[in-house]
Amino acid sequence: MRTVLERRLDALNMHGGGKLLAGGERGIEKESLRITPEGLIAQTQHPVKLGSALTNKYVTTDYSEALLEFVTPPESSAWAAMQFLCDLHQFTYDAIDDELLWPLSMPCKLRSQDDIPLADYGRSNIGQMKTIYRNGLGHRYGRVMQVISGIHFNYSLPEQFWPAWAEIEQSTLEPGALKSENYMGLVRNVRRLDWLLLYLFGASPAVCPSFLQGAETNLEVMDNGTRYGKWATSLRMSDLGYQNSNQAALQVSANSLDEYVRDLSAAMATPNDEYVRLGVKKNGEYLQLNANHLQIENEFYSTIRPKRVARSGERPTTALSRGGIEYIELRALDVSPFDPAGISQPQQKFLEAFLIYCLLLDSPPVLEREQEGIKHNHRLIAQRGREPELELLQNGEPVSMKQWATTICQQMRPICVLLDESAPGTYIEALDMQIAAINESGLTPSARVLTHLADSGQSFADYGLSLATDYRDYFSGLAPEFNTHQQQFAAESVNSLARQTQIEGADKLSLDEYLADYYA
């Protein structure tokens, strides 16, 4: 009997094949700490040449004033997204003088939490709200965790796909509801299978001891400047990183968009005893936006999010309820230390095929027992993913990780064949690269990082600083005419400063009134 996936692939071939999948839009968000030439987190303000962190579309900041975030617009090819991201790096290096960009997910050497300056977005109500939110994150989870860096890969299927899909599925849903229902199915399957991405692209098996802030861990000692997990793939995605106990009790369902919005909204409206004891204000100054489980939706960490571009002042859940899902945001990716911009074209192509696979795959609701298995697999791969003969839980039963991973990639091959109709050979090549890493764990980024550290004798901090210097020289050495977006970036920097001034001048409410309106 043919599976749901096989039937859907046959139907796609009958309705147009690769033409239905060509031109899906993708965008990249990449975080990088600004560091000093000595390898410490920069204490300088956001460079004026980069415009306003509040309003610049392409270069902003995340948690810290020193944590840059590069944002590409939606592009219809991996090459275009890669070119834009590389151009952003070249433009930024021209703006940060002798500072460098840290090329790893786990942060540089930190003397204390006081080394980490909060991002400053100006005196507007929205700017102050963003800074207060980050202050709250620091109080709730610690500042050190907030300067872990990652890559977010945004993706949406091309518009020509959906009418054919409605016919294939014999759906009577209106177009927006059809997209939302199927994107939520994709989200559920990514949650089920995100362990594969940690194995293939995890690149954070080691940390600087300063990150641990004296905490006891099971990590091994490589030298005085390096702690590591022997079989770890992504400490960023382990209990040391984003998967912290504070959010462990939160259950946000992906079984439908309504349930997803319901659960996030409830978490933002339900007080948390620990945060109530912390207090919202102290001596008239905000410590956090509120004392609820989540200050805002984005505080909930998930490896994938359904997204819609929100209107000015609109909450993400309100945008989703208004218009449905527009694209998905994949958040499970470490910064690659082996690529100057932190991600490569082959990686993008594998991710695109993987996301399409997760949409085509049957996706029943996730029940409680399965959810426990999902968490188990995620933790196991993050901490011990390269361990020989490792077993995961599939439908509650133990299964070889290597066998399951190989099956997934074999099932992805017909999708790569379809995608290769518009980009001959490149998607199959990207898939075969990852199959090789499944068969030989030494080819994974995490194994390569540990091999380099052991062979070179460099500490984690020295390794990161050496890479940062090499990549600075690479981008600074590119001819100015190579940057095809230079004028666009320069104009956006100037215009973003003007937009921030306009926003600050337009505020009529007090901050307290603004926040009350936002949450109302």
Residue pairs with C-beta under 8 A, 6 or more apart in sequence:
2 10
3 362
4 361
4 362
5 357
5 360
5 361
5 362
5 411
8 168
8 360
9 360
9 414
9 415
11 168
12 20
12 21
12 164
12 168
12 360
12 418
13 418
15 164
15 167
15 168
16 160
16 164
17 418
17 421
18 417
18 418
18 419
18 420
18 421
18 422
19 160
19 421
19 422
20 158
20 160
20 161
20 164
20 165
20 418
21 157
21 158
21 161
21 356
21 415
21 418
21 419
21 422
22 158
22 419
22 421
22 422
23 76
23 77
23 158
23 160
23 422
24 76
24 155
24 156
24 157
24 158
24 161
24 352
24 356
25 74
25 75
25 76
25 155
25 156
25 158
25 327
26 74
26 75
26 78
26 81
26 153
26 154
26 155
26 348
26 352
27 71
27 72
27 73
27 74
27 75
27 81
27 153
27 154
27 155
28 70
28 71
28 72
28 81
28 85
28 151
28 152
28 153
28 154
28 343
28 348
29 69
29 70
29 71
29 72
29 151
29 152
29 154
29 329
30 69
30 70
30 85
30 149
30 151
30 152
30 335
30 341
30 342
30 343
31 62
31 67
31 68
31 69
31 70
31 149
31 150
31 151
31 335
32 67
32 68
32 69
32 70
32 101
32 102
32 103
32 149
32 335
32 342
33 41
33 42
33 64
33 66
33 67
33 68
33 101
33 102
33 107
33 108
33 147
33 149
34 41
34 42
34 44
34 66
34 67
34 68
34 96
34 99
34 100
34 101
34 102
35 41
35 42
35 66
35 99
35 100
35 101
35 102
35 108
35 465
35 468
36 42
36 98
36 99
36 100
37 98
37 99
37 100
39 108
39 109
39 461
39 462
39 464
39 465
39 468
40 108
40 109
40 110
40 111
40 115
41 64
41 66
41 107
41 108
41 110
41 115
41 116
41 147
42 66
42 99
43 66
43 115
43 117
44 65
44 66
44 99
45 65
45 120
46 53
46 61
46 65
46 119
46 120
47 95
47 96
47 97
48 497
49 94
49 95
49 493
50 56
50 59
50 68
50 92
50 95
50 493
51 59
51 492
51 493
51 494
51 495
51 496
51 497
52 121
52 122
52 496
52 497
52 499
52 500
53 59
53 60
53 61
53 119
53 120
53 121
54 60
54 121
54 122
54 124
54 126
54 127
54 130
54 496
54 499
54 500
54 503
55 496
55 497
55 499
55 500
55 503
56 492
56 493
56 496
57 71
57 73
57 492
57 496
58 70
58 71
58 72
58 73
58 88
58 489
58 492
59 68
59 69
59 70
59 71
59 88
59 91
59 92
59 489
59 493
60 68
60 69
60 71
61 67
61 68
61 69
61 119
62 68
62 69
62 119
62 146
63 116
63 118
63 119
63 134
63 137
63 138
63 143
63 146
63 147
64 116
64 117
64 118
64 119
64 134
64 143
64 146
64 147
65 117
65 118
65 119
65 120
66 116
66 117
66 147
67 119
67 146
67 147
67 149
68 92
68 101
70 85
70 88
70 89
70 92
72 81
72 84
72 85
72 88
73 84
74 154
74 156
74 327
75 81
75 84
76 158
77 423
78 345
78 348
78 349
78 352
79 345
81 348
82 341
82 343
82 344
82 345
82 348
83 484
84 485
85 341
85 342
85 343
86 340
86 341
86 475
87 483
87 484
87 485
87 486
87 489
88 485
88 489
89 101
89 340
89 341
89 471
89 475
90 475
90 476
90 478
90 482
90 483
90 486
91 483
91 485
91 486
91 489
91 490
92 101
93 101
93 472
93 475
93 476
94 476
100 465
100 468
100 469
100 472
101 468
101 471
101 472
102 108
102 149
102 464
102 468
103 335
103 337
103 340
103 342
103 464
103 467
103 468
103 471
104 149
104 203
104 204
104 335
104 337
104 463
104 464
104 467
105 148
105 149
105 150
105 203
105 204
105 234
105 236
105 334
105 335
106 148
106 204
106 206
106 207
106 208
106 211
106 235
106 236
106 241
106 460
107 144
107 147
107 148
107 149
107 208
107 211
108 208
108 461
108 464
108 465
109 208
109 210
109 461
110 116
110 144
110 147
110 208
110 210
110 211
111 210
113 138
113 142
113 143
113 144
113 213
116 138
116 143
116 144
116 146
116 147
118 131
118 134
118 135
118 138
119 130
119 131
119 134
120 127
120 131
121 127
121 128
121 130
121 131
122 128
122 500
122 503
122 504
123 504
124 500
124 503
124 504
124 507
125 507
125 509
125 511
125 514
125 515
126 313
126 503
126 514
127 500
127 503
127 504
128 511
129 289
129 511
129 514
129 515
129 518
132 286
132 288
132 289
133 288
133 289
133 295
133 296
133 299
134 146
135 286
135 287
135 288
136 286
136 287
136 288
136 289
136 295
137 146
137 295
137 299
138 146
139 278
139 287
139 288
140 246
140 275
140 278
140 288
141 244
141 246
142 213
144 211
144 213
145 241
145 242
145 244
148 236
148 241
148 242
149 335
150 236
150 331
150 333
150 334
150 335
151 333
151 334
151 335
151 336
151 342
151 343
152 329
152 330
152 331
152 333
153 329
153 330
153 333
153 343
153 348
153 351
154 307
154 327
154 328
154 329
154 330
155 327
155 328
155 330
155 351
155 352
155 355
156 326
156 327
156 328
157 356
157 359
162 175
162 178
162 179
165 171
165 178
165 182
166 173
166 175
166 178
171 178
173 181
176 323
176 324
177 324
179 324
179 325
179 326
180 257
180 306
180 320
180 324
180 325
181 256
181 257
182 359
183 306
183 325
183 328
183 359
184 254
184 255
184 256
184 257
184 260
184 306
184 325
185 358
185 359
185 363
186 328
186 355
186 358
186 359
186 363
187 254
187 304
187 305
187 306
187 328
188 254
188 255
188 363
188 365
188 366
189 357
189 358
189 359
189 361
189 363
190 303
190 304
190 328
190 330
190 332
190 355
190 358
191 254
191 302
191 303
191 304
191 366
191 374
192 366
192 370
192 374
193 354
193 358
193 408
194 303
194 304
194 332
194 378
195 377
195 378
195 380
195 381
195 385
195 392
195 401
196 354
196 381
196 405
196 408
197 303
197 330
197 332
197 333
197 351
197 354
198 233
198 234
198 237
198 332
198 378
198 381
198 382
198 385
199 233
199 381
199 385
199 386
199 401
199 405
199 437
199 438
199 444
200 350
200 434
200 437
200 438
200 444
201 332
201 333
201 334
201 336
201 347
201 445
202 232
202 233
202 234
202 236
202 237
202 334
202 381
202 382
202 385
202 444
202 445
202 446
203 234
203 334
203 335
203 336
203 337
203 338
203 445
203 446
203 449
204 232
204 233
204 234
204 235
204 236
204 237
204 241
204 334
204 446
204 449
205 228
205 229
205 232
205 233
205 234
205 235
205 446
205 447
205 449
205 450
206 222
206 226
206 227
206 228
206 229
206 232
206 235
206 449
206 450
206 453
206 460
207 219
207 226
207 227
207 228
207 235
207 240
207 460
208 225
208 226
208 227
208 459
208 460
208 461
209 224
209 225
209 226
209 227
212 219
212 227
212 240
217 227
217 240
218 229
219 227
219 228
219 229
219 235
220 227
220 228
220 229
220 230
221 227
222 228
222 453
222 454
223 457
223 459
224 459
225 459
225 460
225 461
225 462
226 453
226 459
226 460
227 460
228 450
228 453
229 235
229 238
229 383
229 384
231 383
231 384
231 385
231 386
231 387
231 390
232 238
232 382
232 383
232 384
232 385
232 386
232 446
233 381
233 382
233 385
233 386
233 444
233 446
234 241
234 334
234 381
234 382
234 385
234 446
235 241
235 382
235 383
236 242
236 334
237 243
237 303
237 332
237 334
237 378
237 382
238 379
238 382
238 383
239 245
239 379
239 383
242 301
243 301
243 378
243 379
243 382
246 274
247 300
247 301
250 263
250 267
250 293
250 294
250 300
251 263
251 371
252 260
252 263
252 264
252 267
252 300
252 302
253 259
253 260
253 262
253 263
253 366
254 260
254 306
254 366
255 365
255 366
257 306
257 320
257 321
257 324
257 325
260 306
260 320
261 317
261 320
261 321
264 294
264 297
264 300
264 317
265 317
267 292
267 293
267 294
267 300
268 290
268 292
268 293
268 294
268 295
268 296
268 297
268 519
269 292
270 292
270 293
271 291
271 292
271 293
272 291
272 292
272 293
275 288
275 290
275 291
275 292
275 293
276 291
278 287
278 288
278 291
279 287
279 291
280 286
280 287
280 288
280 289
280 290
280 291
281 287
288 295
289 295
289 296
289 515
290 519
294 300
296 315
297 315
297 316
297 317
298 316
301 331
302 331
303 330
303 331
303 332
303 378
304 328
304 329
304 330
304 331
304 332
305 328
305 329
305 331
306 320
306 325
306 328
306 329
307 316
307 320
307 325
307 326
307 327
307 328
307 329
308 316
308 319
308 320
308 322
308 323
308 324
308 325
308 326
308 327
309 319
309 326
310 316
310 318
310 319
311 319
313 518
314 322
315 518
328 355
330 351
330 355
333 343
333 351
334 445
335 342
335 343
336 342
336 343
336 344
336 347
336 445
337 445
337 449
337 464
337 467
338 445
338 448
339 347
340 471
340 474
340 475
345 426
345 430
346 426
346 429
346 430
346 433
347 430
349 419
349 423
349 426
349 427
349 430
350 427
350 430
350 431
350 433
350 434
352 419
352 427
353 412
353 415
353 416
353 419
353 427
353 430
353 431
354 412
356 415
356 419
357 408
357 411
357 412
357 415
360 415
361 411
366 374
369 396
370 395
370 396
373 393
373 394
373 395
373 396
376 392
376 393
377 392
377 393
380 390
380 392
381 390
381 392
381 401
384 390
385 401
385 446
386 441
386 444
386 446
386 447
388 441
389 400
390 400
390 401
390 402
391 398
391 399
391 400
391 401
392 398
392 399
392 401
392 404
393 399
394 404
402 438
402 439
405 438
406 435
406 438
406 439
409 431
409 434
409 435
409 438
412 431
413 428
413 431
415 427
416 427
416 428
416 430
416 431
417 427
417 428
419 427
420 426
420 427
420 428
436 443
437 443
437 444
441 447
442 448
442 451
449 463
452 458
452 463
453 459
453 460
453 463
456 463
458 466
480 486
507 514
509 517
